[in-house]
Amino acid sequence: MSSPTSSAPASSSGRLADEAARRRTFAVISHPDAGKSTLTEALALHAKMISEAGAIHGKAGRRSTVSDWMEMEKARGISVSSTALQFEYGDCVINLVDTPGHSDFSEDTYRVLTAVDAAVMLIDAAKGLEPQTLKLFQVARDRGIPVITVINKWDRPGQAPLELLDEIVDRIGLTPTPLFLPVGIAGDFRGLLRRGEDGAATEYIHFTRTAGGATIAPEEHYTPEQALEREGDVWVTAAEESELLSAAGQDHDQELFLAGHTSPVIYASAMLNFGVRQLLDTLVELAPPPRGRKDVNGNPRETTQPFSAVIFKVQAGMDTAHRDRLAFMRIVSGEFERGMVVTHAQTGRPFATKYALTVFGRERTTVDTAYPGDVVGLVNATALAPGHTLYVDKKVEFPPIPSFAPEHFAVLRAQSAGKYKQFRKAMDQLDSEGVVQVLRNDIRGDASPVLAAVGPMQFEVVTARMLGEFNVETQLDNLPYQLARKTDAASAEELNRQRGVEVFTRTDGVLLALFSDKWRLQYITKEMPKLTLELLVAGTE
């Protein structure tokens, strides 16, 4: 007979496994204007976290979205930063990480995709697959993240249902397996046909519009026979399309979905809250719970092992009253308890977790306990940066998050010399958050750092936050460089002698050679083949 002491770890391990099994952690990826922030808000509405939804450019009196809090986001109606929302739905805990929609911020989205177990790929019914969606899907595929597809804006005119599915097959090689098909053409969205295992229609879900889509759309459920009587030829068309898909083998298979070969599909209107509950139910039923993760040595870290976590995002300015800095960590293993002292793998120093929060847009709640899959914000974590590891017990370190290859470069200067101290502090903060990459060399000096970005809108975020958070007016001067390559000290001396080339040191110590254009790079590569010139992360070139 086991003593209470010996049985405690097993009991604790079982509880930990149960809590991890309840978690669903996912990101929403899409092209700009596909309705990502609206969907995020609609999901929160159905989880009863908010009582009324409203899009940023909605009717007068409607709320702005809970996930878009930066002034630039509200003004432009786009997401330029990632935010985390956590809420309970049924017996599950949902961790939803909203990502930037604009392609200029794809590096931020890439970081998010290192922290989730599934992705929702949002497609505009009229526009189909767009470039940013394709790029982000490839990142999800490379990371082995299963994808659920939502074809949004079905309340507006768009393509035919099967045409959109064919486009997914043709352009990304993913087999779509609709769980629901729309009843009514795009622009005449009446409801959803629920497909059975053999593709046969099992149910008709009819939606009723609410004023401005601000509240949950009422649902009425009908048998196929009742649906035929109510909708006539429109129902017949949907049922026939379902049978065609089944004949083509496009029925859901859980193993193929988790392996990344197929994608369950739902047609929806996030603005009207049509199909949103069905998406939540699908995430709970089909999306995988947290799994183990390999460390830098390739050894698996299982969810039931002692606490460990990865920092995937650092964000300041979310609370203008306090101007604090929030590091978002994804818990990989073990149980997190607020106040516990963990070790920062990159420095070997202890880190106290006194101020730990769950985040709902800009709203924060102190968290006392969290489990694998949860996203927790650590306040004023100045030593933490994206890709860092926290752990207890035996040391573990997870692979760093690589930086994208920048394509835009500019010198940033403070307008007033008297603001230099604030300027340096602001640059250090924005650099550690990963807002841009900061490059320096001896010739330009610390007073004129070079900013390197995937897209030019990142520069706008820097100058806006410099002024808004640090009261520093800045001047931005673009540099005539288009490409960056990783190099080494032995090659740097020769590269600096070449016309149209300049070598910098990035904050993480990596040497980057900047080139005026691809022809200059090709010439130097051909004439001096022994020089070290390595590609950075693919995805932007």
C-alpha positions in Angstrom: 0.0 0.0 0.0 1.4 3.4 -1.1 1.9 6.1 1.5 0.2 9.4 1.0 3.6 10.9 0.1 4.4 8.5 -2.6 0.9 8.8 -4.2 0.9 12.6 -4.3 3.1 13.0 -7.4 0.9 10.5 -9.4 -2.2 12.4 -8.3 -0.7 15.7 -9.2 0.4 14.4 -12.6 -3.1 13.1 -13.3 -4.6 16.5 -12.4 -2.1 18.2 -14.6 -2.9 16.0 -17.5 -6.6 16.6 -17.0 -6.1 20.4 -17.0 -3.9 20.3 -20.1 -6.5 18.2 -21.9 -9.1 21.0 -21.3 -7.0 23.6 -23.1 -7.3 24.7 -26.7 -4.8 27.2 -27.8 -5.0 28.6 -31.3 -4.3 31.6 -33.5 -6.4 33.2 -36.2 -4.5 33.9 -39.4 -5.7 35.8 -42.4 -5.1 38.5 -45.0 -5.9 42.1 -43.9 -9.7 42.9 -44.0 -10.8 39.2 -43.9 -12.6 39.9 -40.6 -10.1 38.5 -38.1 -10.7 41.0 -35.3 -14.4 40.8 -35.9 -14.3 37.0 -35.6 -12.2 37.3 -32.4 -14.8 39.5 -30.9 -17.7 37.2 -32.1 -16.0 34.3 -30.4 -15.8 36.3 -27.1 -19.4 37.2 -27.5 -20.5 33.5 -27.8 -18.3 32.7 -24.8 -20.3 35.4 -22.9 -17.1 37.4 -22.2 -18.8 40.5 -23.6 -22.4 41.3 -24.0 -22.3 43.2 -27.2 -20.0 43.1 -30.3 -19.0 46.0 -32.5 -16.5 46.4 -35.2 -14.1 49.3 -35.3 -15.8 51.1 -38.2 -19.3 49.9 -37.2 -22.3 52.1 -36.6 -22.3 54.9 -34.2 -22.4 53.8 -30.6 -20.9 50.4 -31.2 -17.9 49.3 -29.2 -14.4 49.0 -30.7 -13.0 45.5 -30.8 -11.6 44.1 -27.6 -8.4 42.9 -29.3 -7.5 46.1 -31.1 -6.3 48.6 -28.5 -3.5 50.6 -30.1 -4.5 54.0 -31.4 -3.1 53.2 -34.9 -5.3 50.1 -35.0 -8.4 52.0 -34.1 -7.7 54.7 -36.7 -6.9 52.3 -39.6 -9.2 49.4 -38.7 -6.4 46.9 -38.8 -4.5 44.8 -36.3 -0.8 45.6 -36.0 0.0 43.7 -32.8 -0.9 40.4 -31.4 -3.1 40.1 -28.3 -4.2 37.2 -26.2 -7.7 36.4 -25.0 -8.6 33.6 -22.5 -12.1 32.5 -21.7 -14.0 29.3 -20.7 -16.3 27.6 -23.1 -18.2 24.6 -21.8 -15.7 22.4 -20.1 -12.7 23.9 -22.0 -10.4 26.8 -21.5 -9.8 28.7 -24.7 -6.6 30.6 -25.3 -7.1 32.7 -28.5 -4.1 34.7 -29.8 -5.2 37.3 -32.2 -2.5 38.1 -34.7 -1.6 41.1 -36.9 -3.4 41.0 -40.3 -1.1 43.3 -42.2 1.8 41.6 -44.0 4.3 44.1 -42.6 3.8 42.4 -39.2 4.2 38.8 -40.4 7.2 38.4 -38.1 4.9 39.0 -35.1 2.4 36.4 -36.4 5.3 33.9 -36.9 6.1 34.3 -33.2 2.5 33.6 -32.3 2.5 30.5 -34.4 5.3 29.1 -32.3 3.0 29.3 -29.2 -0.2 27.7 -30.4 -1.5 24.1 -31.1 -3.9 24.9 -34.0 -4.7 27.7 -36.4 -8.0 29.1 -37.8 -7.4 30.2 -41.4 -9.9 32.9 -42.2 -10.8 33.4 -45.9 -12.9 36.2 -47.4 -15.7 34.5 -49.4 -15.4 37.1 -52.2 -11.6 37.3 -52.5 -10.6 33.7 -51.8 -7.0 32.9 -50.9 -4.9 36.0 -50.7 -1.0 36.4 -50.5 -0.7 36.9 -46.8 -3.0 34.0 -46.1 -0.9 31.8 -48.3 2.3 32.9 -46.5 1.0 32.3 -43.0 -0.5 29.0 -44.0 2.9 27.8 -45.1 4.4 28.8 -41.7 1.6 26.8 -40.0 2.3 23.9 -42.3 6.0 24.0 -41.6 5.4 24.0 -37.9 3.0 21.1 -38.1 0.0 23.1 -36.9 -3.4 21.7 -37.9 -5.6 24.2 -39.6 -9.4 24.8 -39.4 -10.7 26.9 -42.3 -13.4 29.5 -41.9 -14.9 31.0 -45.1 -16.1 34.4 -43.8 -18.5 37.1 -45.0 -20.9 34.7 -46.5 -23.6 37.3 -46.0 -22.0 39.3 -48.8 -21.8 38.4 -52.6 -18.9 36.1 -53.3 -17.7 32.9 -55.0 -19.6 29.6 -55.1 -19.0 27.3 -52.2 -17.3 24.5 -54.1 -15.2 27.0 -56.2 -13.6 28.2 -52.9 -12.9 24.7 -51.9 -11.3 23.9 -55.3 -9.1 27.0 -54.9 -7.8 25.7 -51.5 -6.9 22.3 -53.1 -5.2 23.9 -56.2 -3.2 26.6 -54.5 -2.1 25.1 -51.2 -2.6 21.4 -51.7 -4.8 21.1 -48.6 -7.9 18.9 -48.8 -10.9 20.9 -47.4 -13.4 18.7 -45.6 -16.5 20.9 -44.8 -18.3 20.1 -41.5 -21.0 22.6 -42.5 -22.1 23.9 -45.9 -24.0 27.2 -46.4 -27.7 27.1 -47.2 -28.1 30.0 -49.6 -25.6 31.5 -52.0 -23.1 34.1 -50.9 -25.1 37.2 -50.1 -28.2 35.2 -49.1 -26.9 33.3 -46.0 -29.8 31.5 -44.4 -28.1 28.9 -42.3 -25.8 25.9 -42.3 -26.2 22.3 -43.4 -24.5 20.0 -40.9 -22.8 17.1 -42.7 -22.6 13.6 -41.3 -19.7 11.1 -41.5 -20.9 9.9 -44.9 -21.6 13.4 -46.3 -25.3 13.1 -45.8 -27.2 16.1 -44.4 -28.1 15.5 -40.7 -29.4 18.9 -39.6 -30.3 22.4 -40.8 -29.3 25.3 -38.5 -31.2 28.5 -39.5 -30.0 31.9 -38.2 -31.9 35.0 -37.5 -30.2 38.4 -37.9 -30.0 40.7 -34.9 -29.6 44.5 -35.1 -26.2 45.2 -36.5 -25.0 41.8 -35.5 -24.3 43.1 -32.0 -25.8 40.1 -30.2 -25.7 36.3 -30.6 -27.8 35.3 -33.6 -30.8 33.1 -32.6 -30.6 29.6 -34.0 -33.5 27.2 -35.1 -32.7 23.6 -35.7 -34.6 21.5 -38.3 -34.4 17.9 -39.6 -33.5 17.5 -43.3 -37.1 16.8 -44.1 -38.2 20.1 -42.4 -35.4 21.9 -44.1 -36.6 20.8 -47.5 -40.1 21.9 -46.8 -38.8 25.3 -45.5 -36.1 26.1 -48.0 -37.0 24.1 -51.1 -34.5 24.2 -53.9 -31.9 26.1 -51.8 -31.7 23.2 -49.4 -31.6 20.6 -52.3 -28.6 22.4 -53.8 -26.7 22.4 -50.5 -27.5 18.7 -49.9 -26.4 17.7 -53.4 -23.1 19.6 -52.9 -22.5 17.7 -49.7 -23.0 14.4 -51.5 -20.5 15.5 -54.3 -17.9 16.3 -51.7 -18.4 12.9 -50.1 -18.0 11.2 -53.4 -14.7 13.0 -53.8 -13.5 11.8 -50.4 -13.8 15.2 -48.7 -15.2 14.0 -45.4 -13.5 14.7 -42.1 -10.9 12.3 -40.9 -9.3 13.3 -37.5 -5.9 11.6 -38.2 -5.5 13.3 -41.5 -6.5 16.7 -40.0 -4.0 16.4 -37.2 -1.3 15.3 -39.7 -2.0 18.5 -41.7 -3.3 16.9 -44.8 -7.0 18.0 -44.5 -8.8 21.0 -43.0 -12.3 21.1 -41.6 -14.3 23.9 -43.2 -17.0 26.1 -41.8 -18.9 28.9 -43.6 -19.7 31.9 -41.5 -20.4 35.6 -41.1 -18.5 36.9 -38.1 -20.2 40.3 -38.5 -23.7 38.7 -38.1 -22.5 36.0 -35.7 -23.6 33.2 -38.1 -21.5 30.0 -37.7 -19.5 31.3 -34.8 -20.8 28.8 -32.2 -20.2 26.0 -34.7 -16.5 27.2 -34.9 -16.2 27.1 -31.1 -17.7 23.7 -30.9 -15.4 22.5 -33.6 -12.3 23.8 -31.8 -13.4 22.0 -28.6 -14.1 18.8 -30.4 -11.3 18.6 -33.0 -8.4 20.9 -32.2 -5.6 19.2 -30.3 -4.8 19.9 -26.6 -1.3 21.0 -25.6 1.4 18.5 -26.6 5.0 18.1 -25.6 7.7 20.3 -27.2 11.3 19.5 -28.1 14.1 21.4 -26.4 17.2 22.7 -28.1 18.8 19.3 -27.9 15.8 17.6 -29.5 14.6 16.0 -26.3 10.8 16.1 -25.7 9.5 18.1 -22.8 6.1 16.5 -21.9 3.3 18.6 -20.5 3.4 16.6 -17.2 7.0 17.5 -16.5 8.0 20.4 -14.1 7.1 23.9 -15.1 8.5 25.4 -18.3 7.4 28.1 -20.6 8.4 30.0 -23.8 8.1 33.8 -24.2 6.6 34.5 -27.6 5.6 38.2 -27.3 6.6 41.3 -25.4 4.4 44.3 -25.5 4.4 47.7 -23.8 1.9 50.5 -23.9 -1.1 48.3 -23.3 -1.9 50.1 -20.1 -1.4 53.9 -20.6 -1.9 54.5 -16.9 1.1 52.4 -15.9 3.2 52.2 -19.1 4.3 48.7 -18.0 5.8 46.0 -20.1 4.1 42.7 -20.5 5.8 39.5 -21.6 3.4 36.8 -22.9 4.5 33.3 -22.1 3.0 30.0 -23.4 3.2 27.4 -20.7 4.7 24.2 -22.1 4.8 21.9 -19.1 3.9 21.8 -15.4 1.7 23.9 -13.2 2.3 27.6 -12.9 1.6 29.3 -9.5 1.8 33.1 -9.2 4.7 34.1 -7.0 6.8 31.0 -7.8 10.5 31.7 -8.5 11.6 30.3 -11.9 14.9 30.4 -13.7 15.5 32.4 -16.8 17.4 30.0 -19.1 19.2 32.7 -21.1 20.8 34.3 -18.1 20.6 31.6 -15.4 19.1 34.1 -13.0 16.0 33.6 -10.9 12.8 35.4 -11.9 10.0 36.1 -9.5 6.5 35.9 -11.0 4.7 38.1 -8.5 2.7 40.0 -11.1 1.1 37.4 -13.4 -2.1 38.1 -15.4 -4.5 36.6 -17.8 -5.3 39.1 -20.6 -8.6 39.9 -22.3 -7.7 42.6 -24.8 -6.6 45.5 -22.6 -8.4 44.1 -19.6 -6.3 42.2 -17.1 -7.0 39.7 -14.3 -4.5 38.4 -11.8 -3.9 34.7 -12.4 -3.0 32.5 -9.5 -2.7 29.1 -11.3 -2.2 28.2 -15.0 -1.5 25.0 -16.9 0.1 23.8 -20.2 -1.4 25.6 -23.1 -2.3 28.7 -21.1 -1.0 32.2 -22.1 0.0 34.3 -19.1 1.3 37.8 -19.0 4.2 38.7 -16.8 4.4 42.4 -15.8 7.6 44.5 -16.1 9.6 41.5 -17.2 12.5 43.7 -18.5 15.0 40.8 -19.0 12.6 38.7 -21.1 12.5 38.7 -24.9 10.7 36.6 -27.5 12.2 33.1 -27.7 13.4 33.0 -24.1 12.7 30.1 -21.8 11.6 30.0 -18.1 11.7 26.8 -16.1 12.0 25.2 -12.6 13.9 22.1 -11.5 16.3 20.7 -14.1 17.4 23.1 -16.8 15.5 23.1 -20.1 15.9 25.6 -23.0 13.7 25.6 -26.0 14.9 26.6 -29.5 15.0 30.4 -30.1 12.5 32.1 -32.4 14.3 33.1 -35.5 14.1 36.7 -36.9 12.7 37.3 -40.4 14.9 38.7 -43.2 14.3 42.4 -43.2 13.7 44.3 -46.5 13.3 47.9 -45.3 16.0 49.9 -43.5 16.0 53.4 -42.0 18.1 55.6 -39.7 16.2 56.9 -36.6 17.3 60.0 -34.8 15.8 62.1 -32.0 14.8 65.6 -33.1 16.1 67.1 -29.9 19.6 66.3 -28.5 18.1 66.9 -25.0 15.9 63.8 -25.4 18.8 61.4 -26.1 18.4 59.6 -22.8 14.7 58.9 -23.4 15.5 58.0 -27.0 18.0 55.3 -25.9 15.6 53.9 -23.3 12.8 53.8 -25.9 15.0 52.1 -28.5 16.1 49.4 -26.0 12.5 48.7 -25.1 11.2 48.5 -28.7 14.2 46.4 -29.7 13.6 43.9 -26.8 9.9 43.7 -27.8 10.9 42.7 -31.3 8.9 45.7 -32.8 11.8 46.1 -35.2 15.4 44.8 -35.5 18.0 47.3 -34.4 21.3 47.5 -36.1 24.5 49.4 -35.1 28.0 49.9 -36.3 30.9 52.0 -35.3 30.5 54.5 -38.1 26.9 55.5 -37.4 27.1 55.2 -33.6 24.4 54.7 -30.9 22.8 58.1 -31.6 21.7 57.0 -35.1 20.7 53.3 -35.0 19.5 51.6 -38.1 16.0 50.0 -38.0 15.4 46.9 -40.0 11.9 45.8 -40.8 9.9 43.3 -42.8 7.5 46.1 -43.8 7.5 49.9 -43.6 4.5 50.1 -41.3 6.7 48.8 -38.5 8.6 52.1 -38.8 5.3 54.0 -38.2 4.6 52.0 -35.1 8.1 52.9 -33.8 7.7 56.6 -34.4 4.2 56.7 -33.0 5.2 54.8 -29.8 8.3 57.0 -29.4 6.1 60.1 -29.3 3.1 58.6 -27.5 4.9 56.6 -24.8 8.3 58.4 -24.4 7.5 61.9 -25.6 10.3 61.8 -28.1 9.9 63.3 -31.6 12.0 61.4 -34.1 13.2 61.7 -37.6 13.3 58.7 -39.9 15.6 58.6 -43.0 15.3 55.6 -45.4 18.5 53.9 -46.4 19.1 52.6 -50.0 19.3 48.9 -49.0 16.9 46.1 -50.0 18.5 42.8 -48.8 20.2 41.5 -45.7 22.4 38.4 -45.3 24.0 36.9 -42.3 27.8 37.1 -42.3 30.8 36.6 -40.0 33.7 38.7 -38.7 36.1 37.3 -41.2 33.9 38.4 -44.1 32.8 41.7 -42.7 36.1 43.5 -43.3 36.0 42.7 -47.0 32.3 43.4 -47.3 32.7 46.9 -45.8 35.1 47.8 -48.6 32.5 47.0 -51.2 30.3 49.7 -52.8 26.6 49.3 -52.0 27.2 47.2 -48.9 27.3 48.0 -45.2 27.8 45.6 -42.3 26.0 46.0 -39.0 25.7 44.1 -35.7 22.2 43.2 -34.6 21.4 43.4 -30.9 21.6 39.6 -30.6 25.2 39.7 -31.9 24.4 38.5 -35.4 26.4 40.3 -38.1 24.2 41.4 -41.0 25.4 42.7 -44.4 23.0 45.0 -46.1 23.0 45.2 -49.9 21.6 47.9 -52.2 19.9 45.4 -54.5 19.9 41.8 -55.6 22.2 42.5 -58.5 24.9 43.8 -56.1 24.5 40.7 -54.0 24.8 38.4 -57.0 27.9 40.2 -58.2 29.7 40.0 -54.8 28.6 36.3 -54.4 30.0 35.5 -57.8 33.3 37.5 -57.5 34.0 36.5 -53.8 32.5 33.1 -53.3 34.5 32.4 -50.1 32.6 35.2 -48.2 30.0 34.0 -45.7 26.5 35.2 -46.9 23.7 33.2 -45.4 19.9 33.6 -45.9 17.9 34.5 -42.9 14.4 33.0 -42.2 12.5 32.4 -45.4 9.1 33.9 -45.8 9.8 37.5 -46.8 12.1 37.1 -49.8 
